[in-house]
Structure formats: C-alpha cells, structure tokens
Amino acid sequence: MGLWPSKYNYNYRLDDRYTLINNFLTGALDLIENVMWDCLPIAGKSRRDCSPLSDLIERGYFYEDPQQEERLFRDLFDNFKRKADARPIKYVICPTYSCNLRCTYCFEKNLAGNPCGDMDDEMLEQVFHSIRAVSKQSGKEINTIELFGGEPILPRNRGMVNKILEFASQNGASITIITNGVFAGDFTEILEPVRGLIEMVQITVDGPREIHDSRRKSPSGKGSFEDISSSISKLLDAGINTNARVNLDASNIGYLPGLYDYMNKKGWTGYPNFRSRPSLVTDHTTLEHIYPIIAEDVLLEKLINIYDDNPELEEAFGFYSFKPIRHIIDILNGAPNVSPRYYNCESNLLEMFIFCPDGFIYTCPESIGSGSMSIGRFFPDLELREKDMDRWRDRDIMNMEKCSSCRFAPICGGGCPLASLEVSNGREPVCERFQEVLDTFLKYRGKMILERFAGNTG
C-alpha cells in the first residue's frame, strides 16, 4: 500500500545519526535516526521495508489516503474556530495620538500630524459605553483593558488615565499599559491602588544609555534613558509588574550584553515583578517588509553569537521573538496546545477593539490613525461595520491559494494581515523566512536538543 507524506512536514538533519522532524499541522515533533528517515516512502510509493511506520502515521507524518490530511486540516480548523470564538476581547484605549518622543523606527510617525490629537471626557464616556455594549452583544465579560497611544500617560492625561483605571477596576479587568516610560514613574501613585490588576506596564529600553538615547529621544534631541530607568525602578519598588521590552535590529543587537549588565546593576532582575523580552523591530504600515534591512535569520545568527559569548543572556532573553522557534520551543517544553494557527494574529479574529481619538475603532495597533482600516466608530455613536470586519476575519490560510501548498502555513497564518491588506487587499499571504530561521536555529542549537532529548548519542 502506498503512503503519502504530509505536506506540513519539516525535517533537519542534526548530525550523522539523527534528524529532527516536525509536523506543523499536528504539532508532532520527534527525533528519528537518519537510516530510518532515508528509507521512508515518498508520495504514493512504497520503498524498502522501514518498519515501524505506525507511530509516524499516528502522529501525522504520513497518510494512507491523501484526503485524510485535508479532512484533519478542516476538522482542526472547526475546533480552532470554536475555541477562538470563546476567547475574550481585549479593549484598548488610546487617550491621545500625541507622543513626547520621536523614536527613529516608530511605525506611528503619521500620528504626530493627526488633527484628532486627544480624547475629551465626552469621548471617553462614549468609549466606556461602547465597551459595555460590545461586551453585552458578544456575551463576553470585560476581561482586559489596555492603554496605548501615542503616549497614553502624558502628564496632561492623568485625570483621564485615572478614570480608565477606575473603569477597569469596577469591571475586574486586568490592566496593561504600553508606554515609553518617560512619565511612568510619576503615575505610580494612581497605579499602586490597582497593582493587583496590572498585568504589566511595558517600557522599551533599547540598550545602554548612549544607544537608547540615539534611538528614543524627544523632538529636541534629548535622550530618554535616565527618565525611563528611573520610572522602571519606581514601578518595581511599588510592586507593579513591569516589562522592559528591547526592540532589536542590526544597529543595537550588539549592545544587548551591556544592557543586561545595567539591568543587573540596577537590581531589576532580582525583582519577582520584573521581566524583559526582546522584540524584533518591524513596520507593517509600509512596504518595507518586502525588502528588509536585515533578514530575521541573519539577525538570529548575530543573536546566537552573542549568546555563545554570554550564556546567561540566552537564559534571560531566549528566542521567543522568532515565531517559528517559539513554536518549536513550546513543543519541547510540553505546551498543552500546539494546534495550528489558521490566522496570523488577534486582529484577524477581531479579538482587539481599539478606541482612538479620531472616533474610530480599529482591530490592529499598527493601523490606528488610518480611518480606512477601521472596523467602525464609537463617536458620536457606536457603529460596527460588518463589511469592514469581514475583511479582517475572513482572511485565513483556508482561502489563500499560496498557503495551501506551504508547509509553514499552519504556524504562519498567512503573515501580517495589515501588510496583506495594503499590498493585495488581503488576497495574498505575506511570507516570512520561516525555513531560514528554523534552519539557522537548528544549525546552532540542534546539538542542545539532542543532548536534552536523545541523551548521549556517541
């Protein structure tokens, strides 16, 4: 009987004895001896006996009927949709489009000239009304409130921020604040009473002082390092969960060891309410993603070289910024749910309602300020537009032809929906370098995986 290999198989030869295999549909990940892998059947044809095949068939690497995988693909999609429909909505409030910094890589440069700069009290009350209405209509509790911008915690917005915190507290919602951190320390007094609800205050630190200040500075050119460093210390002392995000690109990645040394000297890493995670600099609001300044796999190789010289950094920061590696690590760490992602992000699923000073509601943070990308309005009255919501939620790997033949589609979800909408009205995927990233990771870290899961291979 002929066997068909799954179209979602990925394999990488780790050494002269073992191959790592991963199926991106079932989430199966295994080590297999090369002599076994080399004699496995190709599509529809039997090869010399290579027993036992039963485990590989059971785990989704091979099928006796090529239609089996298609049926499984659709069954898993239906299951994914049921789970996704039950997930909560994150309500994001942008009190202002204004910002006190002019970061070199900001994807919101267009917001500085937006005439709809700030919300007023009337708009904020309409935000609260709209959140209650959407929550009632969806049958979902008000689970999460996030502050975003612009810069949400400018001093002039203190009263408005306090009202948002009170609204979150009244509804028992968790709170997230995305801020550049310059004034965050000054808000500690009003954050402390709700610190039990604060999931995190995220502040970006891009390197040691001279590197950070060259990237994240005021319109006058003044750096922000001292202010954000002070803010992080104040927040940690107040017991407020604080996340130092490090936006990495080719110009600052080499300074990660210096930043980590600074975090240790300040004592931040000793706080249980502190964490730090790198994030890759991206901008999906332009076509630059087609011609990246530095490819992710090249950046990954640079990061691995830094980790090799500074092993403590790998333990502290890891590889979670790289999506395909995150998938592998989750499986290796025993994650209970490694089902495929039929969509790229929460924007595709309308799991985020973002209320902005222009009166529009958005579902993608990178699209704010562009009314044509909105899904409705909340001011002066609530109006959700089904047609505009459909263009986000109807975009998935089930209806993009190129995704049907791509092994990475189940963990990619067709790439960034915003970039796709801008380039092809959502009809085409925005492909990322998953193959190159995974190959690079396993080239340098495959031996560690072997040592952990195969023992001494001799």
C-alpha positions as CSV (number, residue, x, y, z in Angstrom):
1,M,0.0,0.0,0.0
2,G,1.3,3.5,-0.9
3,L,1.8,6.2,1.7
4,W,1.7,9.9,1.3
5,P,3.9,12.2,3.4
6,S,2.2,15.2,5.0
7,K,2.6,18.4,3.1
8,Y,3.3,20.0,6.5
9,N,6.4,18.0,7.3
10,Y,9.7,19.8,8.2
11,N,13.0,18.0,8.8
12,Y,16.5,19.0,9.6
13,R,19.5,16.6,9.9
14,L,21.0,17.4,13.2
15,D,24.1,15.2,12.9
16,D,25.2,11.9,11.2
17,R,22.8,9.9,13.3
18,Y,19.6,11.9,14.0
19,T,17.1,14.0,12.1
20,L,14.6,16.3,13.8
21,I,11.1,16.1,12.2
22,N,8.2,18.4,13.0
23,N,4.7,18.4,11.6
24,F,3.2,21.9,11.6
25,L,-0.4,20.6,11.4
26,T,-0.4,18.1,14.3
27,G,2.3,19.7,16.3
28,A,4.2,16.4,16.5
29,L,8.0,16.8,17.0
30,D,10.4,13.8,17.0
31,L,13.9,12.7,16.7
32,I,14.4,9.9,14.1
33,E,17.5,8.0,13.1
34,N,18.8,9.0,9.7
35,V,18.7,5.5,8.3
36,M,15.0,5.3,9.2
37,W,14.2,8.7,7.7
38,D,16.1,8.0,4.5
39,C,14.1,4.9,3.7
40,L,10.6,6.3,4.3
41,P,8.2,6.4,1.4
42,I,7.7,9.3,-0.9
43,A,4.3,10.3,-2.1
44,G,2.2,7.4,-3.2
45,K,5.1,4.9,-3.5
46,S,6.4,2.3,-1.2
47,R,10.1,1.9,-0.5
48,R,12.1,-0.9,1.2
49,D,10.7,-2.0,4.5
50,C,11.2,0.6,7.1
51,S,9.1,-0.7,10.0
52,P,7.7,0.5,12.2
53,L,5.8,3.2,10.4
54,S,2.7,3.1,12.6
55,D,3.9,5.8,15.0
56,L,4.8,8.1,12.2
57,I,1.3,7.6,10.7
58,E,-0.4,8.1,14.0
59,R,1.5,11.3,14.6
60,G,0.5,12.7,11.2
61,Y,3.8,12.5,9.2
62,F,2.2,10.0,6.7
63,Y,-1.2,9.1,5.5
64,E,-2.6,6.1,3.7
65,D,-5.1,8.3,1.9
66,P,-4.1,11.8,0.8
67,Q,-7.6,13.1,1.6
68,Q,-7.1,12.2,5.3
69,E,-4.9,15.2,5.9
70,E,-7.3,17.6,4.2
71,R,-10.1,16.3,6.4
72,L,-7.9,16.6,9.5
73,F,-7.0,20.2,8.4
74,R,-10.7,21.2,8.2
75,D,-11.6,19.4,11.5
76,L,-8.8,21.2,13.3
77,F,-10.0,24.5,11.7
78,D,-13.5,24.0,13.1
79,N,-12.1,23.2,16.5
80,F,-9.9,26.3,16.4
81,K,-12.8,28.5,15.5
82,R,-14.9,27.2,18.4
83,K,-12.1,27.9,20.8
84,A,-11.3,31.3,19.2
85,D,-15.0,32.4,19.4
86,A,-14.9,31.8,23.1
87,R,-11.8,33.9,23.8
88,P,-12.2,37.3,25.4
89,I,-12.0,40.6,23.6
90,K,-9.1,43.0,24.6
91,Y,-10.4,46.6,24.9
92,V,-7.6,49.1,24.0
93,I,-8.0,52.8,24.8
94,C,-5.7,55.4,23.2
95,P,-6.3,58.6,25.1
96,T,-4.1,60.5,22.7
97,Y,-2.2,60.3,19.4
98,S,0.4,62.7,20.8
99,C,3.8,61.5,21.9
100,N,6.7,63.2,23.7
101,L,9.3,61.1,21.8
102,R,10.4,60.8,18.2
103,C,11.8,57.3,18.1
104,T,13.9,56.6,14.9
105,Y,11.9,53.4,13.9
106,C,8.4,54.4,15.1
107,F,5.6,53.0,12.9
108,E,3.3,55.8,14.1
109,K,5.1,58.7,12.5
110,N,1.9,59.7,10.7
111,L,0.1,60.2,14.0
112,A,2.1,63.3,15.0
113,G,0.3,65.4,12.4
114,N,-3.1,63.9,13.0
115,P,-5.6,66.7,13.8
116,C,-7.6,64.4,16.2
117,G,-4.9,64.6,18.9
118,D,-6.6,63.9,22.2
119,M,-9.8,62.4,23.6
120,D,-12.0,64.6,25.8
121,D,-14.2,63.5,28.7
122,E,-17.3,63.1,26.4
123,M,-15.4,60.7,24.1
124,L,-14.0,58.7,27.0
125,E,-17.5,58.2,28.4
126,Q,-18.6,57.0,25.0
127,V,-15.7,54.6,25.0
128,F,-16.9,53.1,28.3
129,H,-20.5,52.9,26.9
130,S,-19.3,51.2,23.7
131,I,-17.2,48.7,25.7
132,R,-20.2,47.7,27.7
133,A,-22.4,47.5,24.6
134,V,-19.9,45.3,22.7
135,S,-19.4,43.1,25.8
136,K,-23.2,42.6,26.2
137,Q,-23.6,41.9,22.5
138,S,-20.8,39.4,22.4
139,G,-21.8,37.7,25.6
140,K,-18.2,38.1,26.9
141,E,-17.1,39.8,30.1
142,I,-14.9,42.9,30.1
143,N,-11.7,40.9,30.7
144,T,-8.8,43.2,29.7
145,I,-8.3,47.0,29.4
146,E,-5.1,48.2,27.7
147,L,-3.7,51.8,27.4
148,F,-2.0,52.5,24.2
149,G,-1.1,55.5,22.1
150,G,0.7,57.8,21.0
151,E,1.9,58.0,24.5
152,P,-1.0,57.2,26.9
153,I,0.4,58.5,30.1
154,L,1.4,62.1,29.4
155,P,1.0,64.3,32.4
156,R,-2.0,66.2,30.9
157,N,-3.8,62.9,30.7
158,R,-3.5,62.0,34.3
159,G,-7.2,62.5,35.1
160,M,-8.3,60.5,32.1
161,V,-5.9,57.7,32.9
162,N,-7.3,57.6,36.4
163,K,-10.8,57.2,35.0
164,I,-9.7,54.4,32.8
165,L,-8.1,52.6,35.8
166,E,-11.3,53.1,37.8
167,F,-13.4,51.6,34.9
168,A,-11.1,48.6,34.7
169,S,-11.2,48.1,38.5
170,Q,-15.0,48.4,38.6
171,N,-15.2,45.6,36.0
172,G,-12.5,43.4,37.5
173,A,-10.5,43.6,34.3
174,S,-6.8,43.2,34.0
175,I,-4.8,46.2,33.0
176,T,-1.9,46.6,30.5
177,I,-0.1,49.8,29.8
178,I,2.1,50.3,26.8
179,T,4.3,53.4,27.4
180,N,7.6,54.8,26.5
181,G,8.1,55.2,30.3
182,V,9.3,58.8,30.5
183,F,6.5,59.8,32.9
184,A,5.6,56.3,34.1
185,G,7.2,56.9,37.5
186,D,5.1,60.0,38.1
187,F,2.0,57.8,37.7
188,T,3.0,55.3,40.4
189,E,0.6,56.9,43.0
190,I,-2.5,56.1,40.9
191,L,-1.2,52.8,39.7
192,E,-0.5,51.4,43.2
193,P,-4.1,51.0,44.2
194,V,-4.8,48.8,41.2
195,R,-1.5,47.0,41.0
196,G,-3.2,43.6,41.7
197,L,-5.0,44.1,38.3
198,I,-1.9,45.3,36.4
199,E,-0.7,42.5,34.2
200,M,2.2,44.7,33.1
201,V,3.5,48.1,32.4
202,Q,5.6,47.8,29.2
203,I,8.5,50.2,28.8
204,T,11.0,50.0,25.9
205,V,14.7,50.0,26.7
206,D,16.8,49.7,23.6
207,G,20.3,49.4,25.1
208,P,22.7,51.1,27.4
209,R,22.3,54.9,27.7
210,E,24.2,56.1,24.6
211,I,22.5,53.5,22.3
212,H,19.0,54.0,23.8
213,D,19.3,57.8,23.6
214,S,20.3,57.7,20.0
215,R,17.1,55.9,19.1
216,R,14.4,57.0,21.6
217,K,14.6,60.8,22.0
218,S,12.5,63.9,22.3
219,P,11.8,66.3,19.4
220,S,14.7,68.4,20.8
221,G,17.1,65.5,20.7
222,K,17.2,64.9,24.4
223,G,17.5,61.2,25.3
224,S,15.0,59.4,27.5
225,F,17.2,56.8,29.1
226,E,17.5,58.4,32.6
227,D,13.8,59.1,32.8
228,I,12.7,55.6,31.8
229,S,15.4,54.0,34.0
230,S,14.0,56.0,37.0
231,S,10.5,55.0,36.1
232,I,11.2,51.3,36.0
233,S,12.9,51.4,39.4
234,K,9.9,53.3,40.9
235,L,7.4,50.9,39.4
236,L,9.3,47.8,40.7
237,D,9.6,49.3,44.1
238,A,5.9,49.9,44.2
239,G,5.3,46.2,43.4
240,I,3.9,46.9,39.9
241,N,4.5,44.3,37.2
242,T,7.0,45.8,34.7
243,N,8.2,44.5,31.4
244,A,11.3,46.0,29.8
245,R,10.9,45.5,26.1
246,V,14.1,45.6,23.9
247,N,13.4,46.4,20.3
248,L,16.2,44.7,18.4
249,D,17.6,45.4,15.0
250,A,21.1,45.3,13.4
251,S,22.1,48.7,14.9
252,N,21.7,47.8,18.6
253,I,21.8,44.0,18.9
254,G,25.5,44.0,19.8
255,Y,24.8,46.1,22.9
256,L,22.5,43.5,24.5
257,P,25.2,42.4,26.9
258,G,25.8,45.9,28.1
259,L,22.0,46.4,28.7
260,Y,21.8,43.2,30.6
261,D,24.7,44.3,32.8
262,Y,22.9,47.5,33.5
263,M,19.7,45.7,34.5
264,N,21.7,43.6,36.9
265,K,23.5,46.5,38.4
266,K,20.2,48.4,38.9
267,G,18.8,45.3,40.7
268,W,15.9,44.9,38.3
269,T,16.5,41.3,37.6
270,G,16.1,40.5,41.2
271,Y,12.5,41.7,41.4
272,P,9.9,39.0,41.0
273,N,7.7,41.5,39.2
274,F,10.3,42.3,36.5
275,R,10.8,40.6,33.2
276,S,12.4,41.6,29.9
277,R,12.0,40.2,26.5
278,P,13.5,41.3,23.1
279,S,11.2,42.1,20.2
280,L,12.2,42.4,16.6
281,V,11.7,45.9,15.0
282,T,9.0,45.6,12.3
283,D,6.8,48.0,10.4
284,H,3.9,46.6,8.6
285,T,2.5,50.0,7.7
286,T,4.8,50.3,4.7
287,L,6.1,48.0,2.0
288,E,9.5,47.8,3.7
289,H,8.7,44.3,4.9
290,I,9.3,43.1,1.3
291,Y,12.9,44.4,1.3
292,P,14.1,44.1,4.9
293,I,17.2,45.9,6.0
294,I,18.3,42.7,7.7
295,A,16.7,39.3,7.3
296,E,15.5,37.6,10.5
297,D,17.8,34.6,10.1
298,V,20.8,36.9,9.8
299,L,19.7,38.8,13.0
300,L,19.2,35.4,14.7
301,E,22.7,34.3,13.8
302,K,24.1,37.5,15.3
303,L,22.0,36.9,18.5
304,I,23.2,33.3,18.8
305,N,26.8,34.5,18.5
306,I,26.1,36.9,21.4
307,Y,24.5,34.1,23.4
308,D,27.5,31.9,22.8
309,D,29.8,34.5,24.4
310,N,27.3,35.4,27.1
311,P,25.3,32.2,28.0
312,E,23.4,34.0,30.8
313,L,21.7,36.2,28.2
314,E,20.2,33.2,26.4
315,E,18.6,32.1,29.7
316,A,17.4,35.6,30.4
317,F,16.1,36.6,26.9
318,G,15.8,33.3,24.9
319,F,14.4,33.2,21.3
320,Y,10.8,33.9,21.8
321,S,10.8,36.9,19.4
322,F,11.2,34.4,16.4
323,K,7.8,32.9,15.7
324,P,8.9,29.6,14.2
325,I,11.4,29.0,17.0
326,R,8.7,29.8,19.6
327,H,6.6,27.0,18.1
328,I,9.5,24.5,18.5
329,I,10.3,25.6,22.0
330,D,6.7,25.5,23.1
331,I,6.5,21.8,21.9
332,L,9.8,20.9,23.5
333,N,8.7,22.5,26.8
334,G,5.5,20.4,26.7
335,A,3.0,23.1,25.8
336,P,-0.5,21.6,26.0
337,N,-1.8,23.3,22.9
338,V,0.2,23.4,19.7
339,S,-2.7,23.3,17.3
340,P,-2.2,25.2,14.0
341,R,-2.8,28.9,13.7
342,Y,-5.2,29.4,10.8
343,Y,-4.9,33.2,11.4
344,N,-1.8,35.2,11.9
345,C,-2.8,37.3,14.9
346,E,-5.7,38.5,17.1
347,S,-6.5,41.2,14.6
348,N,-7.7,38.5,12.2
349,L,-10.0,37.3,14.9
350,L,-11.3,40.7,16.0
351,E,-10.1,40.0,19.5
352,M,-8.9,43.5,19.9
353,F,-11.1,46.6,19.8
354,I,-9.0,49.8,19.8
355,F,-10.7,53.1,20.6
356,C,-8.9,56.1,19.3
357,P,-9.2,59.9,19.4
358,D,-10.4,60.1,15.8
359,G,-13.6,58.4,16.9
360,F,-12.8,55.2,15.0
361,I,-12.5,51.6,16.3
362,Y,-9.5,49.6,15.0
363,T,-8.5,46.0,15.5
364,C,-4.8,46.3,14.6
365,P,-2.5,48.5,16.7
366,E,-0.4,49.3,13.6
367,S,-3.4,50.6,11.6
368,I,-4.5,53.3,14.1
369,G,-5.0,56.7,12.6
370,S,-5.9,55.3,9.2
371,G,-9.7,55.5,9.2
372,S,-9.9,53.3,6.0
373,M,-8.5,50.4,8.1
374,S,-11.1,50.8,10.9
375,I,-13.9,48.4,11.7
376,G,-16.4,51.0,12.9
377,R,-16.9,54.1,15.0
378,F,-17.7,54.8,18.7
379,F,-18.2,58.5,18.5
380,P,-20.6,60.2,18.4
381,D,-22.4,56.8,18.3
382,L,-21.4,53.2,18.2
383,E,-21.4,51.7,14.7
384,L,-19.6,48.5,13.8
385,R,-19.4,47.8,10.1
386,E,-19.7,44.1,9.2
387,K,-18.1,44.6,5.8
388,D,-15.0,46.1,7.3
389,M,-14.8,43.5,10.0
390,D,-15.2,40.7,7.4
391,R,-12.1,41.8,5.5
392,W,-10.0,41.1,8.6
393,R,-11.8,37.9,9.9
394,D,-12.3,36.3,6.5
395,R,-8.6,36.3,5.8
396,D,-7.1,32.9,6.7
397,I,-5.0,30.2,5.2
398,M,-8.1,28.4,4.2
399,N,-8.8,30.9,1.4
400,M,-5.3,31.9,0.2
401,E,-4.1,29.7,-2.6
402,K,-0.4,30.1,-1.9
403,C,-0.9,28.9,1.6
404,S,-2.5,25.6,0.5
405,S,0.9,24.3,-0.6
406,C,3.1,25.8,2.1
407,R,4.4,23.6,4.9
408,F,4.6,26.6,7.3
409,A,1.0,27.9,6.7
410,P,-0.4,26.3,10.0
411,I,2.1,28.2,12.2
412,C,2.3,31.4,10.0
413,G,-1.3,32.1,9.4
414,G,-0.6,33.9,6.1
415,G,1.6,36.6,7.6
416,C,0.7,40.1,8.8
417,P,-2.9,40.9,7.8
418,L,-2.3,44.6,7.7
419,A,0.6,44.3,5.3
420,S,-1.5,41.9,3.2
421,L,-4.5,44.3,3.1
422,E,-2.2,47.1,2.0
423,V,-0.4,45.0,-0.7
424,S,-3.1,42.8,-2.1
425,N,-6.4,43.7,-0.4
426,G,-5.9,40.6,1.8
427,R,-5.9,38.2,-1.0
428,E,-2.2,37.1,-0.8
429,P,0.0,36.0,2.2
430,V,2.9,38.0,3.4
431,C,5.6,35.3,3.6
432,E,8.3,35.3,6.3
433,R,11.6,33.5,6.4
434,F,10.4,30.5,8.5
435,Q,12.6,28.0,6.7
436,E,15.8,30.1,7.0
437,V,15.0,30.9,10.7
438,L,14.4,27.3,11.7
439,D,17.5,26.0,9.7
440,T,19.7,28.7,11.4
441,F,18.3,27.9,14.9
442,L,18.8,24.1,14.5
443,K,22.3,24.6,12.9
444,Y,23.5,26.2,16.1
445,R,21.2,24.7,18.8
446,G,20.3,21.3,17.4
447,K,23.1,19.7,19.5
448,M,21.5,21.1,22.6
449,I,18.2,19.5,21.6
450,L,19.9,16.2,21.1
451,E,21.6,16.3,24.4
452,R,18.4,17.1,26.1
453,F,16.1,14.5,24.5
454,A,18.4,11.8,23.0
455,G,21.0,11.6,25.7
456,N,24.5,10.7,24.8
457,T,24.4,9.8,21.1
458,G,28.1,9.0,21.0
